[in-house]
Amino acid sequence: MAGASKNSRTTVATQKFICPDCGGEIVMKTFFENGKLKNLAECQKCKRIERRPKDFK
């Protein structure tokens, strides 16, 4: 009697982050600088860049 695996039963929800200044959507971008990968959050409207979406507040 085979059932569905535990991972297939979980639901995946993505969270959208909104910029408090202009109301634009914040997306995560990956940059390659000085031989290192950097993940930065950027607002689509005002082009503001922070380290993570929580830093926009």
C-alpha positions, 0 to 999 in steps of 0.5 A: 500500500503505497501512499504519497510521500511527506514532501508531496503533501506539503503546499509551497507558498511564495511570499511577495514583498512590497516596498514601503516607500513606493509600493513596488514589488521587491525581488531577489537578485543574484550578483557575481562580484569580486569572485563571490555570489551576492543575493540582494533584494531590489525594488522594481519601481524605485530601484532601491537595493538592500541586503534582504527584503526585511531591510526595506522597513 
